[in-house]
Amino acid sequence: MGVDYGNDAAAVENGVSPKTWGRQDDIRMWKNVVVVSLGFMFLFTAFQNMAALQSSLNESEGIGVYTLATIYATIILSCFFLPTFIIKKLKVKKSLVVCQFMYTLYIAAQFYPKWGTLIPAAFVLGLGAAPMWSAKCTYLSQMGTYAGRMKGVNPEILINRFFGIFFMLFQTWGIWGNIVSVTVLKPEEDFNRSQEEINLMCGANYVVPQANNSADGSDQDTAIDTSGPSQTQVYTLAGIYLCFSVIGPLIIMFFLDPLSTYGEDERREQEGKSGIQLLMATFSHFANNKYQMLITPLTIWSGIEQGWFGASFTVAYIKCPIGIQYIGYFIIVYASADAFCSVTFGYLLKKIGRVPVFTMASVLNLVVIFILLEWTPTIHSYLYLFAVMWGMADAVWQTQINAFYGVIFVGNEEPAFANYRLWESIGFLAAYLLSNNLQLRVFMYLMVGWLLASYVGYTVIEVLERKRTGSCSVYPCTGGVVVTPKEQEGK
């Protein structure tokens, strides 16, 4: 069967014959999408799962969570300056490979988890994260644009498919990595914590143990916790994840075609803003655009809720009452619900509209928080339900906030998405710092207040859009009117 080249007339109009794109080109294109996706899947199978265990594996003095805070603080500082510089110097493929290898240092540091090893490794990872994600977006977008022009189809259709496949494979990190963790972290002896200890130390009453110097000069934790895995188990887990973190960039190094195949040199001639220009445009966009001010609290929330689940829920409601070996099971459930709903909620939104979907996610978060504030983690099966509910809400925040930015900031995408990366990273950073320095109950009450304020800001945007357009279509809520950059300036 021949390849469907789409609209031949459109290709001719663009000065390209559709017959210059053959079946082998299609195969090669989809191969590259899969290669990028698998490279990230292997890398984040290692990183995301090791990050989810930081508050449990490296619990004393909160060192594990502080390393995560270091990562996102570094991302905040680097996202404006390093992506453009590194991609310009190394080109896209080499940027992907080099930046992914910067993650392996953090995984390797788990063999000797001290302040002097984890914090520098986290800093290096943070420097590589922003250029790596920018390179990934650049590769898929440029390949889709080039292929769309050659095939005579709308590039947006191809790019959406590329990102759909990417996130479908990428989100499975929660399955593969936690199959490893639940296998490796099987307890060598039965976990036994009394109900009195659980009531006192776990759930909303959880506080990060702090090391105190005793009279004999030794370190003692303020909270009694000897439930961690053995050193052999930690080394085995770190070794497996280190292999995963090396396989990811090697897949890209050996199997990904360079972007020059899809017009990288043409793209480089039309590069966007420099780091300084993007920084200025980002803050100008925030200061002069009321929509950006209103959506910023919800953007920060998307970072807070992810950070809370990984750093607080896993240790206070899973490790503390029932043992670290169960964390993997809950993350598998959470990630599966997240991945499934990431796909299905897009169709749901088209049927019922954006406001009901955002409201549903807010209600799910609030219900989980209020139950966990008053509930002592005794019936473990209920925790799986809470993980599913949080994963469902996260699917909305991760997919639909991105889409919402694309709708309300048409013509201003670059500074808008720079704001998105900035404020979401600040949300992660806030979650990690607060979880380490507050009783969990206090942190969760602050989360409730922030979520309610975030929802109000989002609702104001929807109301203003309805008044501006006179109607509210199902998707997007712009009444079918394209908002021009000039109109954006008045928002």
Contacts in CASP RR format, 6 or more apart in sequence:
PFRMAT RR
TARGET T0000
AUTHOR 0000-0000-0000
METHOD contacts of the structure
MODEL  1
MGVDYGNDAAAVENGVSPKTWGRQDDIRMWKNVVVVSLGFMFLFTAFQNM
AALQSSLNESEGIGVYTLATIYATIILSCFFLPTFIIKKLKVKKSLVVCQ
FMYTLYIAAQFYPKWGTLIPAAFVLGLGAAPMWSAKCTYLSQMGTYAGRM
KGVNPEILINRFFGIFFMLFQTWGIWGNIVSVTVLKPEEDFNRSQEEINL
MCGANYVVPQANNSADGSDQDTAIDTSGPSQTQVYTLAGIYLCFSVIGPL
IIMFFLDPLSTYGEDERREQEGKSGIQLLMATFSHFANNKYQMLITPLTI
WSGIEQGWFGASFTVAYIKCPIGIQYIGYFIIVYASADAFCSVTFGYLLK
KIGRVPVFTMASVLNLVVIFILLEWTPTIHSYLYLFAVMWGMADAVWQTQ
INAFYGVIFVGNEEPAFANYRLWESIGFLAAYLLSNNLQLRVFMYLMVGW
LLASYVGYTVIEVLERKRTGSCSVYPCTGGVVVTPKEQEGK
2 23 0 8 1.000
3 21 0 8 1.000
3 22 0 8 1.000
3 23 0 8 1.000
3 26 0 8 1.000
5 11 0 8 1.000
5 18 0 8 1.000
5 19 0 8 1.000
5 21 0 8 1.000
5 151 0 8 1.000
5 152 0 8 1.000
5 153 0 8 1.000
6 18 0 8 1.000
6 151 0 8 1.000
6 152 0 8 1.000
6 153 0 8 1.000
7 152 0 8 1.000
7 153 0 8 1.000
8 18 0 8 1.000
8 152 0 8 1.000
10 152 0 8 1.000
10 153 0 8 1.000
11 17 0 8 1.000
11 18 0 8 1.000
11 149 0 8 1.000
11 150 0 8 1.000
11 151 0 8 1.000
11 152 0 8 1.000
12 18 0 8 1.000
14 149 0 8 1.000
14 152 0 8 1.000
16 149 0 8 1.000
16 150 0 8 1.000
16 152 0 8 1.000
18 150 0 8 1.000
18 151 0 8 1.000
18 152 0 8 1.000
20 150 0 8 1.000
21 147 0 8 1.000
21 150 0 8 1.000
21 151 0 8 1.000
25 147 0 8 1.000
25 150 0 8 1.000
28 257 0 8 1.000
28 261 0 8 1.000
29 143 0 8 1.000
29 144 0 8 1.000
29 147 0 8 1.000
31 255 0 8 1.000
32 139 0 8 1.000
32 143 0 8 1.000
32 256 0 8 1.000
32 257 0 8 1.000
33 140 0 8 1.000
33 143 0 8 1.000
33 162 0 8 1.000
33 165 0 8 1.000
33 166 0 8 1.000
34 165 0 8 1.000
34 169 0 8 1.000
35 251 0 8 1.000
35 252 0 8 1.000
35 255 0 8 1.000
35 256 0 8 1.000
36 96 0 8 1.000
36 136 0 8 1.000
36 139 0 8 1.000
36 140 0 8 1.000
36 166 0 8 1.000
36 252 0 8 1.000
36 256 0 8 1.000
37 165 0 8 1.000
37 166 0 8 1.000
37 168 0 8 1.000
37 169 0 8 1.000
37 170 0 8 1.000
38 169 0 8 1.000
38 248 0 8 1.000
38 251 0 8 1.000
39 100 0 8 1.000
39 247 0 8 1.000
39 248 0 8 1.000
39 249 0 8 1.000
39 251 0 8 1.000
39 252 0 8 1.000
40 136 0 8 1.000
40 166 0 8 1.000
40 169 0 8 1.000
40 170 0 8 1.000
40 248 0 8 1.000
41 169 0 8 1.000
41 170 0 8 1.000
41 172 0 8 1.000
41 173 0 8 1.000
41 176 0 8 1.000
41 248 0 8 1.000
42 244 0 8 1.000
42 245 0 8 1.000
42 247 0 8 1.000
42 248 0 8 1.000
42 251 0 8 1.000
43 100 0 8 1.000
43 103 0 8 1.000
43 244 0 8 1.000
43 245 0 8 1.000
43 248 0 8 1.000
43 249 0 8 1.000
44 170 0 8 1.000
44 173 0 8 1.000
45 173 0 8 1.000
45 174 0 8 1.000
45 176 0 8 1.000
45 177 0 8 1.000
45 180 0 8 1.000
45 241 0 8 1.000
45 244 0 8 1.000
46 103 0 8 1.000
46 107 0 8 1.000
46 177 0 8 1.000
46 241 0 8 1.000
46 242 0 8 1.000
46 244 0 8 1.000
46 245 0 8 1.000
47 103 0 8 1.000
47 106 0 8 1.000
47 107 0 8 1.000
47 125 0 8 1.000
47 241 0 8 1.000
47 245 0 8 1.000
48 173 0 8 1.000
48 174 0 8 1.000
49 173 0 8 1.000
49 174 0 8 1.000
49 177 0 8 1.000
49 178 0 8 1.000
49 180 0 8 1.000
49 181 0 8 1.000
49 241 0 8 1.000
49 328 0 8 1.000
49 331 0 8 1.000
50 106 0 8 1.000
50 107 0 8 1.000
50 110 0 8 1.000
50 237 0 8 1.000
50 238 0 8 1.000
50 241 0 8 1.000
51 68 0 8 1.000
51 310 0 8 1.000
52 310 0 8 1.000
52 314 0 8 1.000
52 327 0 8 1.000
52 328 0 8 1.000
52 331 0 8 1.000
53 181 0 8 1.000
53 237 0 8 1.000
53 314 0 8 1.000
53 324 0 8 1.000
53 327 0 8 1.000
54 64 0 8 1.000
54 65 0 8 1.000
54 67 0 8 1.000
54 68 0 8 1.000
54 311 0 8 1.000
55 62 0 8 1.000
55 64 0 8 1.000
55 65 0 8 1.000
55 208 0 8 1.000
55 310 0 8 1.000
55 311 0 8 1.000
55 312 0 8 1.000
55 314 0 8 1.000
55 315 0 8 1.000
55 319 0 8 1.000
55 435 0 8 1.000
56 228 0 8 1.000
56 314 0 8 1.000
56 315 0 8 1.000
56 319 0 8 1.000
56 324 0 8 1.000
56 327 0 8 1.000
57 64 0 8 1.000
57 110 0 8 1.000
57 113 0 8 1.000
57 228 0 8 1.000
57 229 0 8 1.000
57 234 0 8 1.000
57 324 0 8 1.000
58 64 0 8 1.000
58 67 0 8 1.000
58 113 0 8 1.000
58 118 0 8 1.000
59 208 0 8 1.000
59 209 0 8 1.000
59 225 0 8 1.000
59 315 0 8 1.000
60 209 0 8 1.000
60 210 0 8 1.000
60 211 0 8 1.000
60 219 0 8 1.000
60 221 0 8 1.000
61 208 0 8 1.000
61 209 0 8 1.000
61 210 0 8 1.000
61 211 0 8 1.000
62 208 0 8 1.000
62 209 0 8 1.000
62 210 0 8 1.000
62 436 0 8 1.000
63 113 0 8 1.000
63 114 0 8 1.000
63 115 0 8 1.000
63 118 0 8 1.000
64 113 0 8 1.000
64 118 0 8 1.000
65 208 0 8 1.000
65 311 0 8 1.000
65 432 0 8 1.000
65 435 0 8 1.000
65 436 0 8 1.000
66 119 0 8 1.000
66 432 0 8 1.000
66 436 0 8 1.000
67 106 0 8 1.000
67 118 0 8 1.000
67 119 0 8 1.000
67 121 0 8 1.000
67 122 0 8 1.000
68 122 0 8 1.000
68 307 0 8 1.000
68 311 0 8 1.000
68 428 0 8 1.000
68 432 0 8 1.000
69 428 0 8 1.000
69 429 0 8 1.000
69 432 0 8 1.000
69 433 0 8 1.000
69 436 0 8 1.000
70 119 0 8 1.000
70 122 0 8 1.000
70 123 0 8 1.000
70 126 0 8 1.000
71 106 0 8 1.000
71 122 0 8 1.000
71 123 0 8 1.000
71 125 0 8 1.000
71 126 0 8 1.000
71 129 0 8 1.000
72 126 0 8 1.000
72 425 0 8 1.000
72 426 0 8 1.000
72 427 0 8 1.000
72 428 0 8 1.000
72 429 0 8 1.000
72 432 0 8 1.000
73 429 0 8 1.000
74 122 0 8 1.000
74 123 0 8 1.000
74 125 0 8 1.000
74 126 0 8 1.000
74 127 0 8 1.000
74 129 0 8 1.000
75 126 0 8 1.000
75 129 0 8 1.000
75 130 0 8 1.000
75 421 0 8 1.000
75 425 0 8 1.000
76 422 0 8 1.000
76 425 0 8 1.000
76 426 0 8 1.000
76 429 0 8 1.000
78 126 0 8 1.000
78 127 0 8 1.000
78 128 0 8 1.000
78 129 0 8 1.000
78 130 0 8 1.000
78 131 0 8 1.000
79 130 0 8 1.000
79 418 0 8 1.000
79 421 0 8 1.000
79 422 0 8 1.000
79 425 0 8 1.000
80 275 0 8 1.000
80 276 0 8 1.000
80 278 0 8 1.000
80 279 0 8 1.000
80 282 0 8 1.000
80 418 0 8 1.000
81 275 0 8 1.000
81 276 0 8 1.000
81 279 0 8 1.000
82 127 0 8 1.000
82 128 0 8 1.000
82 130 0 8 1.000
82 131 0 8 1.000
83 130 0 8 1.000
83 131 0 8 1.000
83 134 0 8 1.000
83 135 0 8 1.000
84 134 0 8 1.000
84 271 0 8 1.000
84 272 0 8 1.000
84 273 0 8 1.000
84 274 0 8 1.000
84 275 0 8 1.000
84 278 0 8 1.000
85 275 0 8 1.000
86 95 0 8 1.000
86 98 0 8 1.000
86 99 0 8 1.000
86 128 0 8 1.000
86 131 0 8 1.000
86 135 0 8 1.000
87 95 0 8 1.000
87 131 0 8 1.000
87 134 0 8 1.000
87 135 0 8 1.000
87 138 0 8 1.000
88 268 0 8 1.000
88 271 0 8 1.000
90 98 0 8 1.000
91 258 0 8 1.000
91 259 0 8 1.000
91 260 0 8 1.000
91 264 0 8 1.000
92 135 0 8 1.000
92 138 0 8 1.000
92 139 0 8 1.000
92 142 0 8 1.000
92 258 0 8 1.000
92 259 0 8 1.000
92 264 0 8 1.000
93 139 0 8 1.000
93 252 0 8 1.000
93 256 0 8 1.000
93 257 0 8 1.000
93 258 0 8 1.000
93 259 0 8 1.000
95 131 0 8 1.000
95 132 0 8 1.000
95 135 0 8 1.000
96 132 0 8 1.000
96 135 0 8 1.000
96 136 0 8 1.000
96 139 0 8 1.000
96 249 0 8 1.000
96 252 0 8 1.000
96 256 0 8 1.000
97 249 0 8 1.000
97 252 0 8 1.000
97 253 0 8 1.000
99 128 0 8 1.000
99 129 0 8 1.000
99 131 0 8 1.000
99 132 0 8 1.000
99 135 0 8 1.000
100 132 0 8 1.000
100 245 0 8 1.000
100 248 0 8 1.000
100 249 0 8 1.000
100 252 0 8 1.000
101 246 0 8 1.000
101 249 0 8 1.000
102 124 0 8 1.000
102 125 0 8 1.000
102 126 0 8 1.000
102 127 0 8 1.000
102 128 0 8 1.000
102 132 0 8 1.000
103 125 0 8 1.000
103 128 0 8 1.000
103 129 0 8 1.000
103 245 0 8 1.000
104 242 0 8 1.000
104 245 0 8 1.000
104 246 0 8 1.000
104 249 0 8 1.000
105 121 0 8 1.000
105 124 0 8 1.000
105 125 0 8 1.000
106 118 0 8 1.000
106 121 0 8 1.000
106 122 0 8 1.000
106 124 0 8 1.000
106 125 0 8 1.000
107 238 0 8 1.000
107 239 0 8 1.000
107 241 0 8 1.000
107 242 0 8 1.000
107 245 0 8 1.000
108 121 0 8 1.000
108 238 0 8 1.000
108 242 0 8 1.000
109 117 0 8 1.000
109 118 0 8 1.000
109 120 0 8 1.000
109 121 0 8 1.000
110 118 0 8 1.000
110 234 0 8 1.000
110 237 0 8 1.000
110 238 0 8 1.000
110 241 0 8 1.000
111 235 0 8 1.000
111 238 0 8 1.000
111 239 0 8 1.000
130 421 0 8 1.000
136 166 0 8 1.000
138 259 0 8 1.000
138 267 0 8 1.000
139 259 0 8 1.000
140 159 0 8 1.000
140 162 0 8 1.000
140 163 0 8 1.000
140 166 0 8 1.000
141 159 0 8 1.000
142 259 0 8 1.000
142 262 0 8 1.000
142 263 0 8 1.000
142 264 0 8 1.000
142 267 0 8 1.000
143 162 0 8 1.000
143 259 0 8 1.000
143 262 0 8 1.000
144 155 0 8 1.000
144 158 0 8 1.000
144 159 0 8 1.000
144 162 0 8 1.000
144 262 0 8 1.000
145 155 0 8 1.000
145 159 0 8 1.000
146 262 0 8 1.000
146 263 0 8 1.000
147 155 0 8 1.000
147 158 0 8 1.000
147 262 0 8 1.000
148 154 0 8 1.000
148 155 0 8 1.000
148 158 0 8 1.000
149 155 0 8 1.000
151 158 0 8 1.000
167 339 0 8 1.000
167 342 0 8 1.000
168 339 0 8 1.000
168 343 0 8 1.000
171 335 0 8 1.000
171 338 0 8 1.000
171 339 0 8 1.000
171 342 0 8 1.000
172 335 0 8 1.000
172 339 0 8 1.000
173 335 0 8 1.000
174 331 0 8 1.000
174 332 0 8 1.000
174 334 0 8 1.000
174 335 0 8 1.000
174 336 0 8 1.000
175 332 0 8 1.000
175 335 0 8 1.000
175 336 0 8 1.000
177 241 0 8 1.000
177 244 0 8 1.000
177 328 0 8 1.000
178 327 0 8 1.000
178 328 0 8 1.000
178 329 0 8 1.000
178 331 0 8 1.000
178 332 0 8 1.000
178 335 0 8 1.000
179 332 0 8 1.000
180 237 0 8 1.000
180 240 0 8 1.000
180 241 0 8 1.000
181 237 0 8 1.000
181 327 0 8 1.000
181 328 0 8 1.000
181 331 0 8 1.000
182 325 0 8 1.000
182 326 0 8 1.000
182 328 0 8 1.000
182 329 0 8 1.000
182 332 0 8 1.000
184 229 0 8 1.000
184 233 0 8 1.000
184 236 0 8 1.000
184 237 0 8 1.000
184 240 0 8 1.000
185 229 0 8 1.000
185 233 0 8 1.000
185 237 0 8 1.000
185 324 0 8 1.000
185 325 0 8 1.000
185 327 0 8 1.000
185 328 0 8 1.000
186 325 0 8 1.000
187 229 0 8 1.000
187 323 0 8 1.000
187 325 0 8 1.000
188 230 0 8 1.000
188 233 0 8 1.000
191 227 0 8 1.000
191 322 0 8 1.000
191 323 0 8 1.000
191 325 0 8 1.000
193 202 0 8 1.000
193 227 0 8 1.000
193 320 0 8 1.000
193 321 0 8 1.000
195 378 0 8 1.000
197 224 0 8 1.000
198 320 0 8 1.000
198 321 0 8 1.000
198 376 0 8 1.000
198 377 0 8 1.000
198 378 0 8 1.000
199 205 0 8 1.000
199 376 0 8 1.000
201 223 0 8 1.000
201 224 0 8 1.000
201 225 0 8 1.000
201 320 0 8 1.000
202 316 0 8 1.000
202 317 0 8 1.000
202 320 0 8 1.000
202 321 0 8 1.000
202 376 0 8 1.000
202 377 0 8 1.000
203 316 0 8 1.000
203 317 0 8 1.000
203 320 0 8 1.000
203 321 0 8 1.000
203 372 0 8 1.000
203 376 0 8 1.000
203 377 0 8 1.000
203 440 0 8 1.000
204 316 0 8 1.000
204 372 0 8 1.000
204 373 0 8 1.000
204 374 0 8 1.000
204 439 0 8 1.000
204 440 0 8 1.000
204 441 0 8 1.000
204 444 0 8 1.000
205 439 0 8 1.000
205 440 0 8 1.000
205 441 0 8 1.000
206 312 0 8 1.000
206 315 0 8 1.000
206 316 0 8 1.000
206 320 0 8 1.000
206 439 0 8 1.000
206 440 0 8 1.000
207 222 0 8 1.000
207 223 0 8 1.000
207 439 0 8 1.000
207 440 0 8 1.000
208 435 0 8 1.000
208 436 0 8 1.000
208 437 0 8 1.000
209 221 0 8 1.000
209 222 0 8 1.000
209 223 0 8 1.000
209 225 0 8 1.000
210 221 0 8 1.000
210 222 0 8 1.000
211 219 0 8 1.000
211 220 0 8 1.000
211 221 0 8 1.000
211 222 0 8 1.000
212 219 0 8 1.000
212 220 0 8 1.000
212 221 0 8 1.000
212 222 0 8 1.000
213 219 0 8 1.000
213 220 0 8 1.000
214 220 0 8 1.000
225 320 0 8 1.000
227 319 0 8 1.000
227 320 0 8 1.000
227 323 0 8 1.000
227 324 0 8 1.000
228 319 0 8 1.000
228 323 0 8 1.000
228 324 0 8 1.000
229 237 0 8 1.000
229 324 0 8 1.000
229 325 0 8 1.000
258 264 0 8 1.000
259 267 0 8 1.000
272 414 0 8 1.000
273 281 0 8 1.000
273 414 0 8 1.000
278 414 0 8 1.000
278 415 0 8 1.000
278 418 0 8 1.000
281 414 0 8 1.000
281 415 0 8 1.000
281 418 0 8 1.000
282 415 0 8 1.000
282 418 0 8 1.000
282 419 0 8 1.000
282 422 0 8 1.000
284 415 0 8 1.000
285 292 0 8 1.000
285 412 0 8 1.000
285 415 0 8 1.000
285 416 0 8 1.000
285 418 0 8 1.000
285 419 0 8 1.000
286 292 0 8 1.000
286 293 0 8 1.000
286 296 0 8 1.000
286 419 0 8 1.000
288 489 0 8 1.000
289 409 0 8 1.000
289 412 0 8 1.000
289 488 0 8 1.000
289 489 0 8 1.000
289 490 0 8 1.000
289 491 0 8 1.000
290 490 0 8 1.000
290 491 0 8 1.000
291 408 0 8 1.000
291 409 0 8 1.000
291 461 0 8 1.000
291 464 0 8 1.000
291 488 0 8 1.000
291 491 0 8 1.000
292 409 0 8 1.000
292 416 0 8 1.000
292 419 0 8 1.000
294 457 0 8 1.000
294 458 0 8 1.000
294 460 0 8 1.000
294 461 0 8 1.000
295 401 0 8 1.000
295 404 0 8 1.000
295 405 0 8 1.000
295 408 0 8 1.000
295 457 0 8 1.000
295 458 0 8 1.000
295 461 0 8 1.000
296 419 0 8 1.000
296 423 0 8 1.000
297 450 0 8 1.000
297 453 0 8 1.000
297 454 0 8 1.000
297 457 0 8 1.000
298 397 0 8 1.000
298 401 0 8 1.000
298 454 0 8 1.000
298 455 0 8 1.000
298 457 0 8 1.000
298 458 0 8 1.000
299 401 0 8 1.000
299 419 0 8 1.000
299 420 0 8 1.000
299 423 0 8 1.000
299 424 0 8 1.000
300 423 0 8 1.000
300 424 0 8 1.000
300 426 0 8 1.000
300 427 0 8 1.000
300 430 0 8 1.000
300 450 0 8 1.000
300 454 0 8 1.000
301 397 0 8 1.000
301 427 0 8 1.000
301 450 0 8 1.000
301 451 0 8 1.000
301 454 0 8 1.000
302 397 0 8 1.000
302 398 0 8 1.000
302 401 0 8 1.000
302 424 0 8 1.000
302 427 0 8 1.000
303 424 0 8 1.000
303 425 0 8 1.000
303 427 0 8 1.000
303 428 0 8 1.000
303 431 0 8 1.000
304 427 0 8 1.000
304 428 0 8 1.000
304 430 0 8 1.000
304 431 0 8 1.000
304 447 0 8 1.000
304 450 0 8 1.000
305 365 0 8 1.000
305 390 0 8 1.000
305 393 0 8 1.000
305 394 0 8 1.000
305 397 0 8 1.000
305 431 0 8 1.000
305 447 0 8 1.000
306 394 0 8 1.000
306 428 0 8 1.000
306 431 0 8 1.000
307 427 0 8 1.000
307 428 0 8 1.000
307 431 0 8 1.000
307 432 0 8 1.000
307 435 0 8 1.000
308 431 0 8 1.000
308 435 0 8 1.000
308 443 0 8 1.000
308 444 0 8 1.000
308 447 0 8 1.000
309 334 0 8 1.000
309 390 0 8 1.000
309 394 0 8 1.000
311 431 0 8 1.000
311 432 0 8 1.000
311 435 0 8 1.000
312 431 0 8 1.000
312 435 0 8 1.000
312 440 0 8 1.000
312 443 0 8 1.000
313 372 0 8 1.000
313 386 0 8 1.000
313 387 0 8 1.000
313 390 0 8 1.000
314 327 0 8 1.000
314 330 0 8 1.000
314 331 0 8 1.000
316 440 0 8 1.000
317 372 0 8 1.000
317 377 0 8 1.000
317 383 0 8 1.000
317 386 0 8 1.000
318 324 0 8 1.000
318 326 0 8 1.000
318 327 0 8 1.000
318 330 0 8 1.000
318 377 0 8 1.000
318 383 0 8 1.000
319 326 0 8 1.000
319 327 0 8 1.000
320 377 0 8 1.000
321 377 0 8 1.000
321 378 0 8 1.000
321 380 0 8 1.000
322 377 0 8 1.000
322 380 0 8 1.000
326 380 0 8 1.000
329 384 0 8 1.000
330 383 0 8 1.000
330 384 0 8 1.000
330 387 0 8 1.000
331 387 0 8 1.000
333 384 0 8 1.000
333 387 0 8 1.000
333 388 0 8 1.000
334 387 0 8 1.000
334 388 0 8 1.000
334 390 0 8 1.000
334 391 0 8 1.000
334 394 0 8 1.000
335 391 0 8 1.000
337 387 0 8 1.000
337 388 0 8 1.000
337 391 0 8 1.000
337 392 0 8 1.000
337 395 0 8 1.000
338 391 0 8 1.000
338 392 0 8 1.000
338 394 0 8 1.000
338 395 0 8 1.000
338 398 0 8 1.000
339 395 0 8 1.000
340 395 0 8 1.000
341 391 0 8 1.000
341 392 0 8 1.000
341 395 0 8 1.000
341 396 0 8 1.000
342 395 0 8 1.000
342 398 0 8 1.000
342 399 0 8 1.000
345 357 0 8 1.000
345 395 0 8 1.000
345 396 0 8 1.000
345 399 0 8 1.000
345 400 0 8 1.000
346 399 0 8 1.000
346 400 0 8 1.000
348 357 0 8 1.000
349 357 0 8 1.000
349 400 0 8 1.000
349 474 0 8 1.000
349 475 0 8 1.000
350 474 0 8 1.000
350 475 0 8 1.000
351 474 0 8 1.000
352 474 0 8 1.000
353 474 0 8 1.000
353 475 0 8 1.000
353 477 0 8 1.000
354 400 0 8 1.000
354 404 0 8 1.000
354 462 0 8 1.000
354 475 0 8 1.000
354 476 0 8 1.000
354 477 0 8 1.000
355 459 0 8 1.000
355 462 0 8 1.000
355 477 0 8 1.000
357 396 0 8 1.000
357 400 0 8 1.000
358 396 0 8 1.000
358 400 0 8 1.000
358 455 0 8 1.000
358 458 0 8 1.000
359 455 0 8 1.000
360 393 0 8 1.000
360 396 0 8 1.000
361 392 0 8 1.000
361 393 0 8 1.000
361 396 0 8 1.000
361 397 0 8 1.000
362 393 0 8 1.000
362 451 0 8 1.000
362 455 0 8 1.000
364 389 0 8 1.000
364 390 0 8 1.000
364 392 0 8 1.000
364 393 0 8 1.000
365 390 0 8 1.000
365 393 0 8 1.000
365 451 0 8 1.000
366 448 0 8 1.000
366 451 0 8 1.000
367 389 0 8 1.000
368 386 0 8 1.000
368 389 0 8 1.000
368 390 0 8 1.000
368 393 0 8 1.000
369 444 0 8 1.000
369 447 0 8 1.000
369 448 0 8 1.000
370 448 0 8 1.000
371 386 0 8 1.000
372 386 0 8 1.000
372 444 0 8 1.000
373 441 0 8 1.000
373 444 0 8 1.000
373 445 0 8 1.000
375 382 0 8 1.000
377 383 0 8 1.000
401 420 0 8 1.000
402 420 0 8 1.000
403 476 0 8 1.000
404 476 0 8 1.000
405 413 0 8 1.000
405 416 0 8 1.000
405 417 0 8 1.000
405 420 0 8 1.000
406 413 0 8 1.000
406 416 0 8 1.000
407 476 0 8 1.000
407 477 0 8 1.000
407 478 0 8 1.000
408 461 0 8 1.000
408 465 0 8 1.000
408 478 0 8 1.000
408 483 0 8 1.000
408 491 0 8 1.000
409 416 0 8 1.000
409 483 0 8 1.000
409 488 0 8 1.000
410 482 0 8 1.000
410 483 0 8 1.000
410 484 0 8 1.000
410 485 0 8 1.000
410 488 0 8 1.000
411 484 0 8 1.000
411 485 0 8 1.000
411 488 0 8 1.000
412 485 0 8 1.000
412 488 0 8 1.000
434 443 0 8 1.000
434 446 0 8 1.000
435 443 0 8 1.000
438 446 0 8 1.000
462 472 0 8 1.000
462 477 0 8 1.000
464 491 0 8 1.000
465 472 0 8 1.000
465 477 0 8 1.000
465 478 0 8 1.000
465 479 0 8 1.000
466 472 0 8 1.000
466 477 0 8 1.000
469 478 0 8 1.000
469 479 0 8 1.000
469 480 0 8 1.000
469 481 0 8 1.000
470 479 0 8 1.000
471 479 0 8 1.000
472 479 0 8 1.000
473 479 0 8 1.000
473 480 0 8 1.000
END
